[in-house]
Amino acid sequence: MGKHHEPYPAEFRAQMVELVKSGRTPEELAREFEPTAQTIINWVVQADRDAGVRHDGLTTAERQELTRLRRENRQLKMERDILSHAAAWFARETGAVSPKDTDS
């Protein structure tokens, strides 16, 4: 497995994309700078998606929204489970349901 690296700053990624668009190859830039050629290619592809040139994947804004929605969904499921268990507990405590009727 590869080593973990903090994300490169957006300005640096944008500069690499501009250098590729101006004629330099990702391999050449990889030798000069730290990111791999494949990483630089990925940045170029993503920049094209964000600019509307490519339509074969999610834009950066769409990816961010998907991440936010997944996080929110996870939180809501956790809250629902907590409320469900609390409701079952209160029902047992108040005698509204016999202990045999619940599976919590």
TIMI-2910 file (N, C-alpha, C, CB; in pm, 1 decimal, decimal comma, always signed):
<rs>
+----------+----------+----------+----------+----------+----------+----------+----------+----------+----------+----------+----------+------+
!      n_x !      n_y !      n_z !     ca_x !     ca_y !     ca_z !      c_x !      c_y !      c_z !     cb_x !     cb_y !     cb_z ! resn !
+----------+----------+----------+----------+----------+----------+----------+----------+----------+----------+----------+----------+------+
!    +84,2 !   -117,8 !     +0,0 !     +0,0 !     +0,0 !     +0,0 !    +88,6 !   +124,0 !     +0,0 !    -95,7 !     -0,1 !   +121,6 !  Met !
!    +47,5 !   +228,0 !    -73,1 !   +128,3 !   +348,2 !    -85,2 !   +130,0 !   +430,4 !    +41,5 !    +78,8 !   +431,8 !   -198,1 !  Gly !
!   +225,8 !   +520,4 !    +48,0 !   +233,4 !   +605,9 !   +165,7 !   +123,7 !   +711,8 !   +160,0 !   +372,4 !   +672,3 !   +176,3 !  Lys !
!    +78,2 !   +751,6 !   +277,0 !    -26,7 !   +853,3 !   +286,5 !    +39,4 !   +990,6 !   +276,3 !   -108,4 !   +839,5 !   +420,6 !  His !
!    -21,5 !  +1077,8 !   +200,2 !    +31,9 !  +1212,1 !   +181,3 !    -81,9 !  +1311,3 !   +200,4 !    +97,9 !  +1228,0 !    +40,2 !  His !
!    -55,5 !  +1419,1 !   +270,2 !   -155,7 !  +1523,7 !   +286,8 !   -192,9 !  +1575,9 !   +148,1 !   -102,7 !  +1639,5 !   +379,0 !  Glu !
!   -317,6 !  +1613,9 !   +127,9 !   -357,9 !  +1665,6 !     -3,7 !   -275,0 !  +1787,3 !    -42,8 !   -507,1 !  +1702,0 !     -3,7 !  Pro !
!   -244,9 !  +1792,8 !   -170,3 !   -171,2 !  +1908,3 !   -221,2 !   -264,7 !  +2028,7 !   -222,8 !   -113,4 !  +1880,5 !   -363,9 !  Tyr !
!   -210,8 !  +2148,2 !   -200,6 !   -294,8 !  +2268,1 !   -204,3 !   -360,3 !  +2284,7 !   -342,0 !   -211,2 !  +2393,2 !   -169,5 !  Pro !
!   -479,5 !  +2340,4 !   -342,3 !   -554,1 !  +2359,5 !   -467,0 !   -474,1 !  +2443,0 !   -567,9 !   -689,1 !  +2427,2 !   -438,1 !  Ala !
!   -400,0 !  +2540,5 !   -518,9 !   -321,9 !  +2626,7 !   -608,8 !   -213,7 !  +2545,4 !   -680,9 !   -257,2 !  +2743,5 !   -529,7 !  Glu !
!   -150,0 !  +2454,0 !   -606,9 !    -46,1 !  +2369,9 !   -665,4 !   -106,1 !  +2278,9 !   -772,0 !    +24,2 !  +2286,3 !   -556,5 !  Phe !
!   -221,2 !  +2216,8 !   -740,5 !   -287,5 !  +2128,8 !   -837,2 !   -325,4 !  +2207,1 !   -962,3 !   -412,9 !  +2063,4 !   -774,8 !  Arg !
!   -378,1 !  +2328,5 !   -942,1 !   -417,4 !  +2411,9 !  -1057,1 !   -295,5 !  +2446,9 !  -1142,5 !   -487,7 !  +2541,6 !  -1009,0 !  Ala !
!   -182,6 !  +2473,4 !  -1079,7 !    -60,6 !  +2504,1 !  -1155,4 !    -16,2 !  +2384,1 !  -1237,8 !    +52,5 !  +2547,4 !  -1060,5 !  Gln !
!    -23,9 !  +2263,9 !  -1178,8 !    +14,3 !  +2142,5 !  -1252,7 !    -77,9 !  +2121,7 !  -1372,7 !     +9,9 !  +2018,3 !  -1159,8 !  Met !
!   -206,8 !  +2144,4 !  -1353,1 !   -303,8 !  +2129,8 !  -1462,6 !   -271,6 !  +2229,1 !  -1573,4 !   -449,1 !  +2151,1 !  -1411,7 !  Val !
!   -242,7 !  +2352,9 !  -1536,0 !   -210,4 !  +2454,8 !  -1637,2 !    -82,0 !  +2419,4 !  -1712,5 !   -195,8 !  +2593,4 !  -1570,9 !  Glu !
!    +17,1 !  +2364,1 !  -1641,8 !   +141,4 !  +2324,6 !  -1707,7 !   +116,0 !  +2212,6 !  -1809,1 !   +245,4 !  +2279,4 !  -1603,4 !  Leu !
!    +27,8 !  +2118,2 !  -1774,1 !     -5,6 !  +2010,8 !  -1868,3 !    -78,3 !  +2069,4 !  -1988,7 !    -92,7 !  +1901,5 !  -1799,9 !  Val !
!   -171,0 !  +2160,7 !  -1965,0 !   -247,6 !  +2220,7 !  -2074,8 !   -159,0 !  +2307,9 !  -2163,4 !   -363,8 !  +2303,9 !  -2019,3 !  Lys !
!    -47,6 !  +2355,5 !  -2107,2 !    +43,4 !  +2438,0 !  -2187,3 !   +145,9 !  +2353,4 !  -2264,3 !   +116,1 !  +2537,7 !  -2097,0 !  Ser !
!   +138,0 !  +2220,0 !  -2247,6 !   +222,4 !  +2134,9 !  -2329,9 !   +319,8 !  +2043,6 !  -2256,9 !   +297,6 !  +2218,6 !  -2419,6 !  Gly !
!   +336,8 !  +2061,8 !  -2128,1 !   +428,5 !  +1974,3 !  -2054,6 !   +359,6 !  +1842,1 !  -2025,4 !   +476,0 !  +2041,2 !  -1922,8 !  Arg !
!   +436,5 !  +1734,9 !  -2018,0 !   +376,8 !  +1603,5 !  -1993,2 !   +370,6 !  +1576,9 !  -1843,2 !   +457,3 !  +1491,9 !  -2064,8 !  Thr !
!   +272,6 !  +1498,0 !  -1801,2 !   +264,8 !  +1461,4 !  -1658,9 !   +390,9 !  +1389,6 !  -1611,4 !   +142,8 !  +1372,6 !  -1634,0 !  Pro !
!   +451,0 !  +1307,5 !  -1697,2 !   +572,9 !  +1235,6 !  -1660,7 !   +687,7 !  +1333,3 !  -1633,5 !   +612,3 !  +1136,9 !  -1772,2 !  Glu !
!   +698,9 !  +1433,6 !  -1717,7 !   +802,3 !  +1536,3 !  -1702,0 !   +781,8 !  +1612,9 !  -1571,0 !   +800,8 !  +1634,1 !  -1822,4 !  Glu !
!   +656,4 !  +1648,4 !  -1542,4 !   +625,9 !  +1720,5 !  -1418,3 !   +648,2 !  +1632,1 !  -1296,2 !   +481,3 !  +1771,4 !  -1420,3 !  Leu !
!   +620,4 !  +1502,5 !  -1308,4 !   +640,1 !  +1409,4 !  -1196,9 !   +786,8 !  +1399,2 !  -1160,1 !   +585,1 !  +1271,0 !  -1231,9 !  Ala !
!   +873,5 !  +1405,0 !  -1260,4 !  +1017,7 !  +1399,7 !  -1231,6 !  +1063,9 !  +1528,2 !  -1162,2 !  +1098,4 !  +1377,6 !  -1362,2 !  Arg !
!  +1001,9 !  +1640,3 !  -1199,2 !  +1043,5 !  +1769,5 !  -1145,7 !   +980,5 !  +1799,0 !  -1007,7 !  +1006,6 !  +1880,1 !  -1244,5 !  Glu !
!   +857,5 !  +1753,2 !   -990,6 !   +784,8 !  +1777,9 !   -865,9 !   +750,4 !  +1643,7 !   -801,1 !   +655,3 !  +1862,0 !   -891,8 !  Phe !
!   +689,3 !  +1646,8 !   -685,7 !   +664,7 !  +1524,0 !   -610,5 !   +549,7 !  +1436,1 !   -659,2 !   +639,4 !  +1559,1 !   -471,8 !  Glu !
!   +436,3 !  +1489,1 !   -702,7 !   +324,7 !  +1400,1 !   -738,4 !   +362,3 !  +1306,0 !   -852,6 !   +201,3 !  +1482,6 !   -777,8 !  Pro !
!   +296,5 !  +1189,4 !   -853,0 !   +320,8 !  +1094,6 !   -962,2 !   +252,7 !  +1145,0 !  -1088,7 !   +269,4 !   +952,3 !   -925,4 !  Thr !
!   +293,6 !  +1089,5 !  -1201,7 !   +232,6 !  +1126,0 !  -1329,5 !    +83,3 !  +1093,1 !  -1327,1 !   +302,6 !  +1052,5 !  -1446,8 !  Ala !
!    +45,8 !   +978,3 !  -1267,7 !    -96,2 !   +940,6 !  -1263,0 !   -176,5 !  +1039,3 !  -1179,6 !   -112,3 !   +799,0 !  -1206,2 !  Gln !
!   -117,5 !  +1087,9 !  -1071,3 !   -186,0 !  +1187,3 !   -988,7 !   -212,1 !  +1313,4 !  -1069,9 !   -102,9 !  +1220,6 !   -862,8 !  Thr !
!   -114,0 !  +1357,3 !  -1144,3 !   -129,1 !  +1477,5 !  -1226,7 !   -233,9 !  +1454,7 !  -1334,9 !     +5,8 !  +1517,3 !  -1290,4 !  Ile !
!   -233,1 !  +1336,4 !  -1396,1 !   -335,3 !  +1302,9 !  -1496,8 !   -473,8 !  +1308,7 !  -1433,2 !   -309,3 !  +1161,6 !  -1558,0 !  Ile !
!   -486,7 !  +1253,9 !  -1312,9 !   -615,9 !  +1256,8 !  -1242,9 !   -662,1 !  +1400,6 !  -1219,4 !   -606,0 !  +1181,9 !  -1108,4 !  Asn !
!   -569,5 !  +1489,4 !  -1183,7 !   -604,3 !  +1629,7 !  -1161,5 !   -653,6 !  +1694,3 !  -1290,7 !   -483,4 !  +1707,2 !  -1106,1 !  Trp !
!   -588,2 !  +1663,1 !  -1402,0 !   -628,1 !  +1719,3 !  -1531,5 !   -768,3 !  +1671,1 !  -1567,9 !   -526,8 !  +1680,0 !  -1642,5 !  Val !
!   -793,4 !  +1541,7 !  -1549,9 !   -924,7 !  +1484,8 !  -1579,5 !  -1031,2 !  +1550,9 !  -1492,5 !   -924,2 !  +1331,6 !  -1557,4 !  Val !
!  -1002,6 !  +1566,9 !  -1362,9 !  -1099,8 !  +1628,9 !  -1272,6 !  -1123,2 !  +1774,5 !  -1309,7 !  -1052,4 !  +1618,8 !  -1127,1 !  Gln !
!  -1019,4 !  +1845,5 !  -1348,4 !  -1034,5 !  +1985,1 !  -1390,1 !  -1123,5 !  +1992,9 !  -1514,0 !   -896,1 !  +2049,4 !  -1418,4 !  Ala !
!  -1108,2 !  +1897,4 !  -1606,0 !  -1193,6 !  +1893,9 !  -1724,6 !  -1339,6 !  +1867,0 !  -1687,7 !  -1143,8 !  +1787,2 !  -1822,3 !  Asp !
!  -1361,5 !  +1779,9 !  -1590,6 !  -1499,2 !  +1754,4 !  -1543,0 !  -1558,8 !  +1881,0 !  -1482,8 !  -1501,2 !  +1639,7 !  -1438,1 !  Arg !
!  -1479,3 !  +1947,8 !  -1399,9 !  -1527,8 !  +2069,7 !  -1334,4 !  -1558,2 !  +2179,6 !  -1435,4 !  -1425,2 !  +2119,6 !  -1233,0 !  Asp !
!  -1483,6 !  +2181,2 !  -1546,1 !  -1503,5 !  +2283,2 !  -1650,0 !  -1614,1 !  +2244,9 !  -1747,3 !  -1373,9 !  +2306,2 !  -1726,6 !  Ala !
!  -1667,4 !  +2123,6 !  -1733,5 !  -1773,7 !  +2080,7 !  -1823,7 !  -1724,8 !  +2020,4 !  -1953,5 !  -1861,4 !  +2195,1 !  -1854,2 !  Gly !
!  -1594,2 !  +1998,6 !  -1965,6 !  -1536,6 !  +1939,3 !  -2085,8 !  -1564,0 !  +1789,3 !  -2089,9 !  -1385,4 !  +1966,1 !  -2092,1 !  Val !
!  -1559,6 !  +1725,6 !  -1973,9 !  -1585,0 !  +1581,6 !  -1962,3 !  -1712,3 !  +1560,0 !  -1882,3 !  -1464,9 !  +1508,4 !  -1895,3 !  Arg !
!  -1780,1 !  +1448,5 !  -1913,5 !  -1904,2 !  +1416,5 !  -1843,6 !  -1903,1 !  +1272,3 !  -1796,3 !  -2025,2 !  +1441,7 !  -1934,1 !  His !
!  -1785,0 !  +1217,8 !  -1770,5 !  -1771,2 !  +1077,1 !  -1733,8 !  -1752,9 !  +1055,3 !  -1583,8 !  -1655,0 !  +1017,1 !  -1807,4 !  Asp !
!  -1787,7 !  +1152,5 !  -1503,5 !  -1773,7 !  +1137,3 !  -1359,0 !  -1831,6 !  +1257,8 !  -1288,0 !  -1626,7 !  +1118,2 !  -1320,1 !  Gly !
!  -1814,2 !  +1260,6 !  -1156,5 !  -1867,4 !  +1369,2 !  -1075,0 !  -1772,6 !  +1488,6 !  -1072,8 !  -1893,5 !  +1320,7 !   -932,8 !  Leu !
!  -1830,7 !  +1607,4 !  -1071,2 !  -1749,1 !  +1726,9 !  -1054,3 !  -1705,7 !  +1734,3 !   -908,1 !  -1827,2 !  +1856,0 !  -1097,1 !  Thr !
!  -1613,8 !  +1822,1 !   -879,3 !  -1566,9 !  +1839,1 !   -742,1 !  -1682,2 !  +1881,3 !   -651,5 !  -1453,2 !  +1942,8 !   -736,2 !  Thr !
!  -1767,8 !  +1971,5 !   -698,6 !  -1882,4 !  +2016,1 !   -618,6 !  -1977,4 !  +1900,0 !   -591,8 !  -1957,2 !  +2130,6 !   -690,0 !  Ala !
!  -1999,7 !  +1815,1 !   -692,0 !  -2086,7 !  +1698,9 !   -673,3 !  -2026,5 !  +1600,0 !   -574,1 !  -2112,2 !  +1629,5 !   -807,1 !  Glu !
!  -1896,0 !  +1580,2 !   -582,1 !  -1828,3 !  +1490,4 !   -486,9 !  -1841,3 !  +1543,4 !   -344,4 !  -1678,7 !  +1474,1 !   -524,1 !  Arg !
!  -1824,1 !  +1673,3 !   -327,7 !  -1834,9 !  +1733,6 !   -195,1 !  -1976,8 !  +1719,6 !   -141,5 !  -1793,9 !  +1881,7 !   -199,4 !  Gln !
!  -2075,9 !  +1740,8 !   -228,1 !  -2215,0 !  +1726,3 !   -185,5 !  -2245,2 !  +1581,6 !   -148,4 !  -2310,6 !  +1773,7 !   -296,2 !  Glu !
!  -2196,0 !  +1487,7 !   -227,1 !  -2217,5 !  +1345,4 !   -198,0 !  -2155,1 !  +1308,3 !    -63,5 !  -2158,2 !  +1257,3 !   -310,5 !  Leu !
!  -2035,4 !  +1356,0 !    -37,4 !  -1968,7 !  +1330,6 !    +90,5 !  -2050,6 !  +1388,3 !   +205,7 !  -1826,5 !  +1390,8 !    +90,5 !  Thr !
!  -2099,0 !  +1512,2 !   +188,3 !  -2179,9 !  +1576,6 !   +291,8 !  -2308,3 !  +1498,5 !   +316,0 !  -2212,5 !  +1721,5 !   +252,6 !  Arg !
!  -2375,3 !  +1456,8 !   +208,9 !  -2500,0 !  +1382,3 !   +222,7 !  -2479,0 !  +1245,5 !   +286,5 !  -2565,4 !  +1365,8 !    +87,6 !  Leu !
!  -2369,3 !  +1178,6 !   +253,3 !  -2339,2 !  +1049,3 !   +316,0 !  -2315,7 !  +1066,3 !   +465,6 !  -2215,8 !   +984,3 !   +250,0 !  Arg !
!  -2242,7 !  +1171,7 !   +500,9 !  -2216,3 !  +1198,9 !   +643,0 !  -2347,8 !  +1228,9 !   +715,3 !  -2116,7 !  +1318,2 !   +659,2 !  Arg !
!  -2431,8 !  +1311,5 !   +653,9 !  -2561,0 !  +1345,7 !   +713,0 !  -2649,4 !  +1221,4 !   +726,2 !  -2632,1 !  +1452,8 !   +628,4 !  Glu !
!  -2649,4 !  +1136,6 !   +626,0 !  -2728,0 !  +1013,2 !   +628,5 !  -2682,0 !   +921,9 !   +742,2 !  -2717,2 !   +939,6 !   +493,6 !  Asn !
!  -2551,1 !   +908,2 !   +758,8 !  -2494,5 !   +827,0 !   +866,4 !  -2539,0 !   +881,5 !  +1002,2 !  -2339,8 !   +823,9 !   +857,3 !  Arg !
!  -2534,3 !  +1013,1 !  +1017,7 !  -2574,8 !  +1078,0 !  +1142,8 !  -2723,6 !  +1054,1 !  +1169,7 !  -2544,9 !  +1229,9 !  +1137,4 !  Gln !
!  -2806,6 !  +1070,0 !  +1067,7 !  -2950,6 !  +1050,7 !  +1085,2 !  -2984,5 !   +906,3 !  +1120,4 !  -3024,8 !  +1091,5 !   +958,7 !  Leu !
!  -2916,1 !   +811,0 !  +1060,3 !  -2939,0 !   +670,3 !  +1093,7 !  -2902,4 !   +642,6 !  +1239,2 !  -2857,8 !   +578,9 !  +1000,2 !  Lys !
!  -2791,5 !   +700,8 !  +1284,0 !  -2749,1 !   +681,6 !  +1421,7 !  -2852,3 !   +742,7 !  +1517,0 !  -2609,7 !   +744,1 !  +1444,8 !  Met !
!  -2899,1 !   +863,1 !  +1485,6 !  -2999,2 !   +927,5 !  +1569,9 !  -3129,6 !   +847,5 !  +1571,0 !  -3025,2 !  +1070,8 !  +1521,5 !  Glu !
!  -3170,5 !   +794,9 !  +1456,5 !  -3291,6 !   +714,0 !  +1448,4 !  -3278,9 !   +590,3 !  +1536,7 !  -3319,6 !   +673,2 !  +1302,7 !  Arg !
!  -3163,2 !   +523,6 !  +1531,5 !  -3141,4 !   +404,5 !  +1613,4 !  -3146,4 !   +437,6 !  +1762,8 !  -3006,9 !   +340,4 !  +1578,3 !  Asp !
!  -3086,0 !   +549,5 !  +1799,8 !  -3087,8 !   +590,8 !  +1939,9 !  -3231,4 !   +618,0 !  +1983,8 !  -2999,5 !   +716,3 !  +1961,5 !  Ile !
!  -3307,0 !   +690,3 !  +1901,7 !  -3446,2 !   +720,5 !  +1936,2 !  -3531,5 !   +594,7 !  +1942,0 !  -3505,4 !   +818,2 !  +1835,6 !  Leu !
!  -3506,2 !   +500,7 !  +1853,4 !  -3580,7 !   +375,6 !  +1853,2 !  -3556,2 !   +298,0 !  +1982,5 !  -3541,9 !   +290,4 !  +1731,4 !  Ser !
!  -3429,1 !   +290,1 !  +2023,0 !  -3395,8 !   +220,2 !  +2147,6 !  -3453,8 !   +294,2 !  +2269,2 !  -3242,3 !   +206,2 !  +2161,9 !  His !
!  -3449,0 !   +425,6 !  +2266,5 !  -3503,6 !   +504,4 !  +2377,8 !  -3654,7 !   +485,2 !  +2386,2 !  -3469,2 !   +654,9 !  +2360,9 !  Ala !
!  -3722,4 !   +486,1 !  +2272,7 !  -3867,9 !   +467,2 !  +2271,9 !  -3903,5 !   +329,3 !  +2327,2 !  -3924,6 !   +484,0 !  +2128,6 !  Ala !
!  -3829,0 !   +227,5 !  +2290,1 !  -3854,2 !    +92,7 !  +2339,8 !  -3831,0 !    +86,9 !  +2490,6 !  -3764,3 !     -9,7 !  +2267,4 !  Ala !
!  -3724,4 !   +152,0 !  +2537,1 !  -3694,4 !   +152,8 !  +2680,3 !  -3806,4 !   +222,2 !  +2757,5 !  -3559,3 !   +222,8 !  +2707,2 !  Trp !
!  -3849,7 !   +341,3 !  +2708,3 !  -3956,2 !   +413,5 !  +2776,3 !  -4086,6 !   +334,7 !  +2775,0 !  -3976,8 !   +549,6 !  +2711,8 !  Phe !
!  -4115,0 !   +265,3 !  +2666,1 !  -4236,7 !   +185,1 !  +2657,9 !  -4233,8 !    +74,6 !  +2763,8 !  -4252,6 !   +124,4 !  +2516,2 !  Ala !
!  -4118,1 !    +11,1 !  +2780,5 !  -4105,2 !    -93,7 !  +2883,1 !  -4118,8 !    -35,3 !  +3022,5 !  -3970,5 !   -166,2 !  +2869,9 !  Arg !
!  -4053,9 !    +79,9 !  +3045,3 !  -4055,4 !   +142,0 !  +3177,7 !  -4194,4 !   +189,5 !  +3217,3 !  -3958,8 !   +258,6 !  +3181,5 !  Glu !
!  -4271,9 !   +234,6 !  +3122,7 !  -4405,7 !   +285,8 !  +3154,4 !  -4510,3 !   +175,9 !  +3150,5 !  -4444,3 !   +396,7 !  +3057,7 !  Thr !
!  -4470,1 !    +55,8 !  +3113,3 !  -4562,8 !    -55,8 !  +3110,3 !  -4648,6 !    -60,3 !  +2986,1 !  -4649,8 !    -51,2 !  +3229,3 !  Gly !
!  -4621,2 !    +22,6 !  +2887,7 !  -4698,9 !    +23,2 !  +2763,9 !  -4674,5 !   -103,7 !  +2684,6 !  -4664,3 !   +145,6 !  +2679,2 !  Ala !
!  -4557,7 !   -165,3 !  +2702,3 !  -4523,1 !   -289,3 !  +2631,6 !  -4461,4 !   -383,0 !  +2733,4 !  -4424,7 !   -263,2 !  +2510,7 !  Val !
!  -4497,4 !   -509,9 !  +2728,0 !  -4434,7 !   -604,0 !  +2819,3 !  -4292,2 !   -632,8 !  +2773,2 !  -4516,8 !   -734,5 !  +2828,5 !  Ser !
!  -4200,8 !   -665,0 !  +2865,9 !  -4060,4 !   -688,7 !  +2828,4 !  -4044,1 !   -798,3 !  +2722,5 !  -3980,2 !   -725,9 !  +2951,7 !  Pro !
!  -4138,9 !   -892,3 !  +2715,2 !  -4128,5 !   -999,6 !  +2615,0 !  -4152,7 !   -948,0 !  +2473,9 !  -4227,9 !  -1111,2 !  +2646,4 !  Lys !
!  -4227,8 !   -838,1 !  +2460,3 !  -4267,3 !   -788,5 !  +2328,4 !  -4157,1 !   -711,9 !  +2257,9 !  -4387,9 !   -700,7 !  +2341,1 !  Asp !
!  -4047,5 !   -681,1 !  +2326,3 !  -3939,4 !   -604,5 !  +2263,0 !  -3817,9 !   -692,7 !  +2244,6 !  -3903,0 !   -479,9 !  +2346,7 !  Thr !
!  -3737,8 !   -658,6 !  +2146,9 !  -3614,9 !   -734,9 !  +2124,3 !  -3491,3 !   -653,0 !  +2155,1 !  -3608,9 !   -784,2 !  +1981,3 !  Asp !
!  -3504,0 !   -536,9 !  +2218,4 !  -3390,2 !   -451,1 !  +2250,9 !  -3327,9 !   -491,4 !  +2381,1 !  -3432,1 !   -306,0 !  +2257,0 !  Ser !
+----------+----------+----------+----------+----------+----------+----------+----------+----------+----------+----------+----------+------+
</rs>
